[in-house]
Amino acid sequence: MKRSEYHKGRGAQQYVPNKFMRFMHEYRDDFLEFCRLEGEEAHQGRTDYIPIFPKTIVNKITSPDVGMSYSLNPYQGCEHGCIYCYARNSHEFWGYGAGLDFEQRILVKKDAPGLLEERLKSKGWKAETIVLSGNTDCYQPAEKKFELTRECLKVFLKYRHPVGIITKNALVLRDLEVLKALAKDGLIVVNISITTLLEETRRLLEPRTTTIKKRLDTVRILTENGIPVNAMLAPIIPGINSHEIMDLAKAVSENGALSFGYTIVRLNGAIGPIFTDWIHKALPNKADKVLAQIKSCHGGTLNDSRFGVRSKGEGKIAEHIHELLRLARHTYFKDKKLPTLNKGLHERYKNGQLELFWDMDGTGGR
């Protein structure tokens, strides 16, 4: 493989057609081929931020495998570029591809904080935990520019509403004071995704994410400030990070995580060919072995869509992974437990019986 064929700093290594918009991509593929023949760069690797204006922002989750009831995603698409990300498929619904488009065309929901407030103060809404990043990371690089996640957290605090966060970015510490205020009333859990302890592996799997050291530091700092942390050791990819399970569990526990969750990788929809193309370029000597092991966890294919099985896998390799995870939980999390979030305060704050004043400088106050 020629070095020029590998897009350093990106996860996906190709643009892929959007199955809903074949004609549009036939036209674009012709353009890309023209650029290749002429020796021109069709795209310099920049990231485009595109404002969109959805009518609602809180999404009901119906899948029994996800472990949340509602999610909120300020951004669609994610510059982190994690090659395995299940959210890549959702980019096709917006008219883009699941490959490099997903990492370079970030849709920004600028009305997110206002739409959230409308939902939380509506008469028919009863408090249920809403998770920021049910699809794409709410602290991806776009958050530095737009601060939509921070503004949403202020809304949750204003209405004393329980909220979860899933992220792999240390940028979450920017909002430490807001998180501490939420934690005082038992309204917050932060889920930090840590898939490997090896920087070389991280750079390949998750090219534009926070370093492993910073993620572990983030777990520790959040814990020291009274904010409960769950570590997401996900996905477990046989042949890439499956051998790190015990070390990962030990590391996150020693830094203060109260629990951990996991999934075994599944490559559904467009992610299968994107991952396959990537691993043959990034890890050519391991490619066939890793793909074979993933298939062995899903009945001989890269994806299993059955509820209850698809995220955990089955077969001998999956069973071995499950045993390691059970041992890790018993060894490092035996006396630890995440708290249940507080749903009891929201109704009073929604009805205006109590008020919260938030300082303009972001330091907080009551």
DRENZA-583884 format. One line per 8 residues: number of its first residue (from 1); for each residue x, z, y of C-alpha. Coordinates in nm, 2 decimals, m for minus. Layout:
N
NUM> X:Z:Y ~ ...;
REM end
This chain:
366
1> 0.00:0.00:0.00 ~ 0.13:m0.09:0.34 ~ 0.15:0.19:0.59 ~ m0.05:m0.01:0.84 ~ m0.34:m0.02:0.60 ~ m0.39:0.36:0.63 ~ m0.58:0.49:0.93 ~ m0.38:0.80:1.01;
9> m0.59:1.07:1.17 ~ m0.92:0.94:1.02 ~ m1.09:1.02:0.69 ~ m1.27:0.70:0.61 ~ m1.04:0.40:0.58 ~ m1.30:0.13:0.64 ~ m1.61:0.03:0.83 ~ m1.89:0.00:0.58;
17> m2.22:m0.19:0.61 ~ m2.54:0.00:0.71 ~ m2.78:m0.07:0.42 ~ m3.07:m0.06:0.67 ~ m2.92:m0.32:0.91 ~ m2.75:m0.58:0.70 ~ m2.78:m0.86:0.95 ~ m2.62:m0.66:1.23;
25> m2.32:m0.58:1.01 ~ m2.28:m0.94:0.89 ~ m2.24:m1.03:1.25 ~ m1.99:m0.75:1.31 ~ m1.79:m0.82:1.00 ~ m1.75:m1.18:1.12 ~ m1.61:m1.03:1.45 ~ m1.37:m0.80:1.27;
33> m1.25:m1.09:1.05 ~ m1.19:m1.29:1.37 ~ m0.98:m1.01:1.52 ~ m0.78:m0.98:1.20 ~ m0.69:m1.35:1.19 ~ m0.61:m1.35:1.56 ~ m0.39:m1.04:1.53 ~ m0.61:m0.84:1.77;
41> m0.72:m0.48:1.74 ~ m1.10:m0.47:1.73 ~ m1.10:m0.10:1.79 ~ m0.82:0.13:1.92 ~ m0.95:0.44:1.74 ~ m1.12:0.60:2.03 ~ m1.44:0.81:1.99 ~ m1.75:0.70:2.17;
49> m2.01:0.96:2.28 ~ m2.36:0.82:2.29 ~ m2.65:1.03:2.44 ~ m2.97:1.04:2.24 ~ m3.30:1.21:2.32 ~ m3.49:1.33:2.01 ~ m3.83:1.49:2.06 ~ m3.75:1.79:1.84;
57> m3.43:1.97:1.75 ~ m3.51:2.23:1.48 ~ m3.54:2.07:1.13 ~ m3.72:2.21:0.83 ~ m3.51:2.20:0.52 ~ m3.70:2.14:0.20 ~ m3.41:2.11:m0.05 ~ m3.39:2.41:m0.28;
65> m3.01:2.36:m0.31 ~ m2.91:2.40:0.05 ~ m2.97:2.77:0.10 ~ m3.13:2.75:0.45 ~ m3.48:2.71:0.58 ~ m3.41:2.55:0.92 ~ m3.11:2.37:1.08 ~ m3.02:2.25:1.42;
73> m2.76:1.98:1.49 ~ m2.65:1.92:1.85 ~ m2.44:1.62:1.74 ~ m2.49:1.34:1.49 ~ m2.17:1.20:1.34 ~ m1.85:1.41:1.33 ~ m1.50:1.34:1.45 ~ m1.35:1.58:1.20;
81> m1.36:1.29:0.95 ~ m1.39:1.49:0.63 ~ m1.39:1.23:0.36 ~ m1.63:1.40:0.13 ~ m1.90:1.48:0.40 ~ m2.25:1.44:0.27 ~ m2.37:1.39:0.63 ~ m2.21:1.05:0.64;
89> m2.52:0.90:0.48 ~ m2.75:1.02:0.76 ~ m2.56:0.81:1.02 ~ m2.72:0.50:0.86 ~ m3.06:0.62:0.98 ~ m2.93:0.58:1.34 ~ m2.81:0.22:1.29 ~ m2.44:0.30:1.22;
97> m2.22:0.29:0.92 ~ m2.12:0.59:0.70 ~ m1.74:0.52:0.72 ~ m1.54:0.50:1.04 ~ m1.86:0.47:1.25 ~ m1.95:0.82:1.14 ~ m1.62:0.95:1.29 ~ m1.61:0.73:1.60;
105> m1.97:0.70:1.72 ~ m2.09:1.05:1.80 ~ m2.45:1.09:1.91 ~ m2.50:1.37:2.16 ~ m2.83:1.55:2.19 ~ m2.81:1.67:2.54 ~ m3.16:1.82:2.55 ~ m3.08:2.04:2.25;
113> m3.08:2.38:2.43 ~ m3.41:2.30:2.61 ~ m3.58:2.18:2.30 ~ m3.46:2.49:2.11 ~ m3.61:2.72:2.38 ~ m3.94:2.54:2.36 ~ m3.95:2.60:1.99 ~ m3.85:2.97:2.00;
121> m4.11:3.06:2.27 ~ m4.40:2.86:2.11 ~ m4.69:3.07:1.99 ~ m4.68:2.94:1.64 ~ m4.32:3.00:1.57 ~ m4.22:3.30:1.35 ~ m3.86:3.40:1.34 ~ m3.66:3.24:1.05;
129> m3.29:3.20:1.05 ~ m3.19:2.86:1.21 ~ m2.85:2.74:1.10 ~ m2.63:2.55:1.35 ~ m2.45:2.27:1.16 ~ m2.69:2.20:0.87 ~ m2.56:1.85:0.89 ~ m2.26:1.80:1.12;
137> m2.02:2.06:1.26 ~ m2.15:2.21:1.58 ~ m1.80:2.30:1.69 ~ m1.65:1.95:1.64 ~ m1.43:1.81:1.93 ~ m1.74:1.69:2.12 ~ m1.84:2.05:2.18 ~ m1.54:2.10:2.41;
145> m1.69:1.84:2.64 ~ m2.06:1.91:2.62 ~ m2.09:2.28:2.53 ~ m2.43:2.23:2.36 ~ m2.36:2.48:2.09 ~ m2.27:2.75:2.34 ~ m2.59:2.69:2.54 ~ m2.80:2.70:2.22;
153> m2.64:3.04:2.13 ~ m2.74:3.17:2.47 ~ m3.10:3.07:2.39 ~ m3.09:3.25:2.06 ~ m2.95:3.56:2.24 ~ m3.22:3.54:2.51 ~ m3.50:3.54:2.25 ~ m3.32:3.77:2.01;
161> m3.35:3.52:1.73 ~ m3.14:3.51:1.41 ~ m2.89:3.23:1.38 ~ m2.63:3.11:1.14 ~ m2.33:2.89:1.21 ~ m2.13:2.67:0.97 ~ m1.80:2.54:1.11 ~ m1.44:2.47:1.02;
169> m1.32:2.48:1.39 ~ m1.15:2.77:1.56 ~ m1.34:2.66:1.88 ~ m1.61:2.91:1.77 ~ m1.38:3.18:1.91 ~ m1.44:3.04:2.26 ~ m1.79:3.19:2.24 ~ m1.68:3.53:2.10;
177> m1.86:3.73:2.37 ~ m2.20:3.56:2.29 ~ m2.14:3.61:1.92 ~ m2.06:3.98:1.97 ~ m2.38:4.02:2.17 ~ m2.58:3.86:1.89 ~ m2.40:4.07:1.62 ~ m2.50:4.40:1.80;
185> m2.86:4.32:1.70 ~ m2.78:4.18:1.36 ~ m2.87:3.83:1.46 ~ m2.56:3.63:1.35 ~ m2.36:3.52:1.05 ~ m2.07:3.27:1.08 ~ m1.98:3.06:0.78 ~ m1.62:2.93:0.80;
193> m1.54:2.64:0.57 ~ m1.19:2.66:0.41 ~ m1.13:2.41:0.13 ~ m0.75:2.45:0.08 ~ m0.45:2.66:0.17 ~ m0.22:2.36:0.18 ~ m0.18:2.18:0.52 ~ m0.09:1.85:0.34;
201> m0.42:1.85:0.16 ~ m0.61:1.95:0.47 ~ m0.47:1.66:0.67 ~ m0.58:1.42:0.41 ~ m0.92:1.56:0.33 ~ m1.02:1.68:0.69 ~ m0.78:1.50:0.93 ~ m0.92:1.62:1.26;
209> m1.00:1.98:1.18 ~ m0.84:2.31:1.27 ~ m0.54:2.41:1.07 ~ m0.58:2.65:0.78 ~ m0.39:2.92:0.95 ~ m0.62:2.91:1.25 ~ m0.92:2.91:1.02 ~ m0.80:3.23:0.85;
217> m0.72:3.38:1.18 ~ m1.07:3.29:1.29 ~ m1.22:3.48:0.99 ~ m1.01:3.78:1.08 ~ m1.09:3.78:1.46 ~ m1.46:3.74:1.40 ~ m1.45:4.03:1.14 ~ m1.25:4.25:1.38;
225> m1.52:4.20:1.64 ~ m1.81:4.30:1.41 ~ m1.93:3.95:1.33 ~ m2.01:3.90:0.96 ~ m1.83:3.61:0.80 ~ m1.91:3.41:0.48 ~ m1.64:3.17:0.37 ~ m1.75:2.83:0.24;
233> m1.50:2.72:m0.03 ~ m1.67:2.38:m0.04 ~ m1.65:2.14:m0.18 ~ m1.44:2.21:m0.49 ~ m1.29:1.88:m0.58 ~ m1.15:1.87:m0.94 ~ m0.78:1.77:m0.93 ~ m0.74:1.82:m0.56;
241> m0.83:2.18:m0.47 ~ m0.98:2.32:m0.79 ~ m0.65:2.49:m0.88 ~ m0.66:2.69:m0.55 ~ m0.99:2.88:m0.62 ~ m0.84:3.23:m0.68 ~ m0.59:3.19:m0.39 ~ m0.86:3.08:m0.16;
249> m1.09:3.37:m0.25 ~ m0.81:3.62:m0.21 ~ m0.71:3.48:0.13 ~ m1.05:3.48:0.29 ~ m1.13:3.83:0.15 ~ m0.80:3.97:0.29 ~ m0.90:3.83:0.63 ~ m1.24:4.00:0.62;
257> m1.49:3.76:0.47 ~ m1.78:3.95:0.31 ~ m1.88:3.67:0.07 ~ m1.82:3.31:m0.02 ~ m2.02:3.01:m0.12 ~ m1.92:2.69:m0.30 ~ m2.03:2.35:m0.42 ~ m1.87:2.10:m0.65;
265> m1.82:1.77:m0.48 ~ m2.08:1.50:m0.53 ~ m2.04:1.15:m0.38 ~ m2.39:1.03:m0.31 ~ m2.50:0.71:m0.14 ~ m2.24:0.54:0.07 ~ m1.99:0.83:0.02 ~ m1.90:0.71:m0.33;
273> m1.73:0.39:m0.23 ~ m1.59:0.54:0.09 ~ m1.42:0.82:m0.11 ~ m1.31:0.58:m0.38 ~ m1.14:0.35:m0.12 ~ m0.98:0.65:0.05 ~ m0.83:0.81:m0.26 ~ m0.68:0.49:m0.38;
281> m0.50:0.47:m0.04 ~ m0.43:0.83:0.03 ~ m0.35:0.96:m0.33 ~ m0.30:0.65:m0.54 ~ m0.12:0.83:m0.82 ~ m0.41:1.08:m0.86 ~ m0.70:0.85:m0.78 ~ m0.82:0.75:m1.13;
289> m0.78:1.11:m1.27 ~ m0.96:1.27:m0.98 ~ m1.25:1.02:m1.00 ~ m1.28:1.07:m1.37 ~ m1.30:1.45:m1.34 ~ m1.56:1.42:m1.06 ~ m1.77:1.19:m1.29 ~ m1.73:1.44:m1.58;
297> m1.91:1.70:m1.36 ~ m2.21:1.47:m1.30 ~ m2.29:1.30:m1.62 ~ m2.05:1.02:m1.59 ~ m2.12:0.92:m1.24 ~ m1.99:1.02:m0.89 ~ m2.33:1.16:m0.80 ~ m2.61:1.36:m0.96;
305> m2.93:1.39:m0.75 ~ m3.11:1.65:m0.97 ~ m3.20:1.97:m0.78 ~ m3.04:2.28:m0.93 ~ m2.75:2.08:m1.08 ~ m2.62:1.84:m0.82 ~ m2.43:2.09:m0.61 ~ m2.29:2.29:m0.91;
313> m2.22:2.02:m1.16 ~ m2.22:2.05:m1.54 ~ m1.98:1.99:m1.83 ~ m1.65:2.14:m1.94 ~ m1.47:2.10:m1.61 ~ m1.76:2.23:m1.40 ~ m1.79:2.53:m1.64 ~ m1.42:2.61:m1.60;
321> m1.47:2.60:m1.22 ~ m1.77:2.83:m1.25 ~ m1.57:3.08:m1.45 ~ m1.29:3.09:m1.19 ~ m1.54:3.14:m0.92 ~ m1.71:3.43:m1.10 ~ m1.37:3.59:m1.16 ~ m1.28:3.54:m0.79;
329> m1.60:3.70:m0.68 ~ m1.55:4.00:m0.92 ~ m1.19:4.04:m0.82 ~ m1.20:4.00:m0.44 ~ m1.56:4.06:m0.34 ~ m1.69:4.33:m0.58 ~ m1.78:4.58:m0.31 ~ m1.87:4.34:m0.03;
337> m2.20:4.20:0.08 ~ m2.34:4.00:0.38 ~ m2.60:4.18:0.59 ~ m2.96:4.05:0.61 ~ m3.03:3.91:0.96 ~ m3.28:4.08:1.18 ~ m3.61:3.89:1.23 ~ m3.79:4.18:1.39;
345> m3.68:4.15:1.75 ~ m3.78:3.80:1.83 ~ m4.15:3.85:1.87 ~ m4.11:4.11:2.15 ~ m3.86:3.90:2.34 ~ m4.07:3.58:2.30 ~ m4.37:3.76:2.45 ~ m4.17:3.88:2.75;
353> m4.19:4.25:2.68 ~ m3.81:4.28:2.70 ~ m3.57:4.08:2.91 ~ m3.20:3.99:2.89 ~ m2.98:3.90:3.19 ~ m2.69:3.68:3.11 ~ m2.40:3.67:3.36 ~ m2.31:3.33:3.50;
361> m1.94:3.38:3.41 ~ m2.04:3.42:3.04 ~ m1.92:3.77:2.99 ~ m2.28:3.90:2.91 ~ m2.47:4.20:3.00 ~ m2.79:4.40:2.94;
REM end
